Amino acid sequence: MTAQFKLLIDGELVDGVSTFDVVNPATEEAFAQCPKADEALLNRAVAAAKAAFPAWAAKSFDERAGYINRLADALESRVDEFARLLTSEQGKPLDQAAYEIMGSVFVLRAFANMRVAEKTLRDENGNTVIEHRTPLGVCASITPWNFPVVLLMNKLGPCLIAGNTMVAKPAPTTPLTTLLFGELAQGILPAGVLNVVCDQNELGPLITGHPDIAKVAFTGSTGTGKKVMASAAEGVKRVTLELGGNDAAIVLDDVPAALAAQKVYNGAMTNAGQICVAVKRAFVPEAMYDEFCDEIAKLASAAVVDDGAKQGSTIGPVQNRMQYEKVKSLLEDAKARGTIVAGGELPDRPGYFIPPTIVRDLDDDAPLVKEEQFGPVLPVLKYKDIEEVIARANASEYGLGGTVWGKDLARAMEVAKQIDTGTVWVNQHLAIDPNIPFRGAKQSGIGGELGEAGLNEYTQAHIVNAVSLETA
């Protein structure tokens, strides 16, 4: 790939102070150079966003929506280009990459249609109380490597429609699609409204501690999220943290084993398991356990693990070396503690490939069960009764998502209401909708994204409590 990538600062595409390699996880070879920003360039980006804020905030909702819709149209017109680049840097198969890009278009359009409305809280006996919301100012977006495009749009959409400006920093292993989006935005947005800087994880503390940044929106690991929260606390910044998860899938006893296996497999292995709300623990009734394990093992064994750019591949590589080594370590421990019924052997080839692996007969204290694997290795656990499985599913420091599968919908929903996570899906998985709030419980996050609640995260609520002078 010969494309030259540049940072976006104050409406201009600029070089970094240096460059660093971007590696294709399917080949372990560098295929592009990413410009690297330093503190001075970051400060320029923040200053540009601060200078652009008053004029952007002064525009009407309809005017800002027009810009956002133009961004969505431009992104959709280049979906194939973005998908190919996304596969090269992230590893997911091309069809999944294209799905992420089109999902990003949908998110932008959804937020372009949203509005922050003034609310009348009281209007009686001469007393009028209203709540109105105003934009915060400069917002920072720090995004991860598993869904680098759509997770940026989850932040950029509400940020811009609410009247804020943004400095975006992508993960250093997947920066290129964000830079390409910056190039696209340069011809559409007013200068300074969106700025894109890249680093190798040096700028995070400077962003979270910057006095001119009003809010930080971060998606990533719980460990890093704690650091973001601690740093932001110094300036009492607004933060939205969407962090790790150890999501349980609970299969009830009225679901056919083959159907349940297909649903759970898809929920666990899409994007090579690198989804914050992927199925990471599957709980199956004792009477169904052997049949379920046999069925899901067949699905895992039939997967085509290959370079995502190759036609027919269904699972690409793990995105980076560090994550590959983590998943590999969990896999080796699981081999010693449980029974591998599919996968388990790493291919002797370049690339961070781990075949979809199913492990049964593990105890709940096994690392693969307790930790977030974020890779294509799934433990399948048996249970005896509903009270037991609810308690086991909730026995985690995480609380992001989960699924319940059952023919008796009312019963399944009653189980779902007892799962201590921000979202529980029933008979579906990854039903993310930009009009429905998404948030974590426990150590899976604070604040929320998407929906009206996510939009409000980018505003400051103000109360005006008035009476007439005569009444006073």
N, C-alpha and C positions, 0 to 999 in steps of 0.2 A: 504494500500500500504506500503510495507516494504522497498522500494528502499532507498538507502542512496545517497543523492545528495551532490556534492562537487563543489567548485569554481574551475575555470581553471586559473592558473597563471603560466606563464613561462613553459608551457608544462606539468605541474603537476596538478593533482587533489588534492586540499587541503581543509582542514576544515576552517570554518569561526571562528571568535572570539566567536560567539554564534549562536543560531538558532532562527527562528521564525516560527509560524504556517502558513501553506497555507490552505485556506478554500475552500471547494467545494461549489460553490454558489447555487447548487441545494439542499444541505442539511444543509448549514450553519455550517458544522462541519469540523474541521481540519483533513486532511487526510495525511499530510506529513509535514516534517520539512525542512526549507530552511536554508542553511548556510549564515551567515551574515558577510559581510566584514566591516572593519573599515578603517580609513585613512591610516594606515600602510600597509594594504593589497592592498588598491587601489594604493598606491605609488609603491608597488612591481609590480603590474600589468602594470602600466605605464612604469616603468623602463624596464620591460621585453619586452614590445612592442617597446620601443625605441631602445633597444639593438638588437632586431630581424630585425629592419627596413632595415639597409644597405644591408644585405644579401638577404632579400626578394625583395627589390627594384632592386637589381642587376640581378635577374633572368629574363629570357626572358618572353614575354607575353605568349608564348606557354607553358613554364614551369609552370607559375602561373596558367594558364588555366587547366593544368593537375591536379593540386591539387584541384581546385574548382570543376572540374567534378567528382573527387573521392569523395568529400564531397556530391555532389548531388546524386551520386550512393548509397552512404552509407545511406543517408537520405531516399531515395526511398525504400531501402531494409527493412527499419524499419517503414514504413508509418503507419501500424496498431498500433504499440507501441506508436508512437508519437501522433497519433490521440486520442487514449484512454487517454493519459496523458493530452492532450490539453482540451478534454472535461471535465475531472475532475477538472482542475484548472480554466478554462475559462467559461464553461457551455454550449457552443454551441453543437447542435446535432452532433453525430458521423460522419454522412456523410459530414456535413459542415467542421468538423475538418479535415477529410481526404482530402477534397478539398483544405483546406489551406496548408496542408503539401505537396501535390502534386504541388500546385502553387509555393511553396517555391523551390521545385526541379527545376521547369521550370525557375524560376528567376535566380537561380545559373547557370544553363546551358546557359541561354541567355547571361549573363554577361561574362561567360567563352569564348563566341564567339566574344565578342567585343574587339576592339583595339583602342588605342589612336594614331592616325596617325599624323606625321609631315605634316604641310601644307606650301606650298610655296605661299606667298602672292604677291611677285613680283620677276620677273626674266627678266630684260630688261636693256639695255644700261649699262651693267656692274654692275648693282645693284641687289643683291639677298636679299630678305627678307623672312625669314621663321618664323613660329610659332611652337615651340615644347612644349610639356607638360611633367612635371615631377611630381612624387608623392609628397604628402605633408609631410608625416611622420606618427605620431601616430594620429589616428582618434578615437573619442568616439561615441558610439551609445547608445542612450537612447530611449527605446521603450515602448509603451503603452500596455494595457491589452486586447484590443479588438481583435488584430491579432498579438500575440506576436512572432510568428515564421516568417510569410512572411514579416512583416515589418522590422524584423532584416535582412532578406536576401536582401531586397531592398537596404540596406546599406552595408552589408558585401560583396555582389557580386562586386559592383563597387569599393569599398575600396580595396579589395584584388587584383583584376585584374589590377588596376592602379599601384600597387606596395606599397600600404600603409599597416600598421598593425593596429590592433583594440583592444580597450577595450570596451566591451559591458556590459551595465547595463539594465536588464529587469525591468518591473514594479514589485513592491513587491507582488502584488496579483496574478501574473502569471509568476513566475520565473522559474518553473521547466522544461518546454520544452526548454528554453534557456540553462539551466544547462545540460540537456540531450544532447543537440546539442554540448555543450562544451566537454562533454565526448566523443562524436563521433569524434569531430575534433581533440582531443588530440592524437588519433592514426593516424592522417593523416597529419596535418599541422606541419611545423617546430615549435619548442618551441618559444613562445612569439608572434607569428603572430596573434593569437586570444587569448584574455583573457576575462574571464567572472567573474564579481563581482556582488553581490546582496546586497541590503540594504532595509531599510524601509523609503526611501526618505531622508536620511541624506547626501548621497554622491554627490548629484547633483551639489551643488555649488562648491565642491572640484574638480569635473570633469571639469565643465565649466571654472573654474579659474586656472586649472593646467597649469604651464608654459611649460610642455613638451607635451601637447596635442595641435595639430595644427588645428583640425577641430572637431566640434560637430554636429552630425546629430540627430535631435530630432523629434519625432512624438508624439503629445499629444495635450493638451488643449491650447487655445490661451493665457490664463492667465499664465500658466507655461512657454510657449514659450517666452513670453515677459521677464520673469526672466532669461531664458537661454541666450537670446540675450543681455540683460543688463550685465550679468556676463561675457560673452564672449568678450564683447566690451573692457574690461580692457586690454586684450592682443591682441586685434584686430584679434581674431580667425575667421577662416572661419566657417560659420554656414549654415546648411540647416534646415529649420523649416517647417514641415508639420503639420498644426494646425487645428482648428475647422472649421466647416462648418454649414450652414443652407440652404442646397440645395433645390432649388425649382424644382418641376416637373410641366411643363406647358403642359396641354392637349389641343390640338387644336380642332376645331369644326368639323373636318372631320374624327375623330376616333370613332369607335363604343364604347359606354360607357363600355360594359362588357370587351372588350379587353383592354381598357385604365385602367380600374380598376385592372385587373390582373397584368399588367405591373407595375403600381404604387405601388400596394400592395407588390409585390416581392422586389421592390426597397427600400421600407420603412421598411420591417420587417425581412429581412435576418439578421442573427446574433442578433436577438431581437432588431433590429434598431441600434445596436452599431457599426456603420460604419461611418467614417468621411464623406464619400460621399453618405450616405443613403439619400433617399428622406425624407425631413423633413418638407416640405410644399407642398401641392398639389393644383394647381390652375386649375379650371375646368370651361368651359363656362357656363354661367347662364342657358341656355336652356337645358344643359345636367346634371346639378348639382344634381337634385333629383335622377335621374336614376344612375348616377355614385356612389353617396353615398349609395344607396341600394345595388349595386353590390359589392362594396368594403367591405361593412358591412358583406355580406354573406361570403366572403373569410376570414375575420377576425374571424367570429364566428365559422368557420370550422377548425381553427387551433388547433393543438394538443400541448398544453403547458405542458411540463414535463421535467424531468431530461433528459439531452441530451444523456445519456448513454442508455436510454430505447428505444427500437425499436419502430418506429412510431412517435416519438416526432418530431415536426416541429419547435418549438420555445422553447429554453431553458431559463434559468433565466437571469436576469441582473447580471453582473459579480460581483459586490461588494455592500456592504451595503451603502456606501456613494452615489453611483450612483443610487441605488434603492430609497433612500430617496429623491434625487433630482427629479427623474422622478415621484415619487408618489406625490410630492408637486405640480409639474406642472399639473398632472392629476386632482388633487383636485381643483386647480384654474380653469382649463378648464371646469370642471363639472358645476361650478357656472356661467361661462360666455357663454358656448355654449351648444350643444346638443350631447350627447353620443349616437351613433347609433350602436356601437358594443363594447364589452368589458367594461372596466371601473371599474369592481369589482375585488378586489384582493383576491386570494384564501387564505383560512385559512389553511395554511400548512407551514412547514419549507421551506426555500429557497426564493430567491429573485425573485419570479415570478410575472410578470405583463402581463396579457393577451393582445394580440394585440387589440388596442383600436383606434376607429375612432371617431373623433370629428368634427362636422359641426357647421356652424352658428357662428363662431368666428370672431372677428374683427382683423385687422392686428396688433393692439397694444397689443393683449393678449400675456402673457409670452410664451405660447406654440408655438406661431407663431414667436415671436421675438428672442427667445433664442434657443440654440441647445439642444434639449431634450436628444439625444443619448440614446434612448430607444424606445419601441414599441408602441408609442402613436403618431398618425398622425392627424394633422389638415387638413381639406379639405375646401378650400376657393373658392368662385365663382368670376368670372370676366365677364366684358361686352365686352371689345375690346382689341386688341393686344397691342396697345400703353400703355394702363392702366396696363396690366398684366406684361409687361416688366419692367415698372417703379416700380411696387410693388415687383417683384422678385429681382430687384437690390437694393431695399431699405433695405440693411443689411450691417453691418460692415464686414460680412464674404464674401468670394468669392472663394470657393473651387471647387465645381462642380455643375452640374444641368442636367436636361433632358428636351427634347422637344419631344412630340409625335404627329405625323401628317402623313396622307396619302400622302399629297402633299409634297414630300421631299424637293424640292427647297424652298418652303415657310417655312417649318420647319427649314431648315438650315439658312435662313435669320433671323428668330427669334433667333436661337441659337447664331448667331454672335453678337447679341445685349445684351446677358447676360454677366454681368461683373464678370466672374469667370475664374479660370485657365483652366477648362475643361467643355465642354458641350457635352453630348451625345445626339444623335438624334435617336429615335426608338430603343434604347438599353440602358442598364444601367450597371454600374460597368465593363465596357469593358477595364479593366486594362491590359496593354500589356507592358512587360519589355522593349520593343524596342521603346515605345512611351513615350515622356516626360510627367511627371505629376507634376503640380505645382499649388500653390494657388495665388490668388489675394487678395488685401486689407489685412485684418487681418487673413487671412487663411494661411499665410506662406510667406517664402522668400526662394529663390533658388528653385531647383527642384530635383526630383528623377526620376529614370528610363530613358531609352534611352541614346543617346549620350550626351544630356545635363546633365543628372544625373551622367553619368560617369565623365564628365569634372569637376563636382563639387568636385571631389576627386583629382584634379590635379592643379598645378600652371602653367599658360601659360607664356611662355618666348618668346620674340621677338629677333631674331638675324638679324641685318640690316647690310649688308656687301657690300663693294665695293673693287675692286682691289687696291693695293697700288699705282699703276700707275695713276688710276683715281683720287684717293684722292689727 
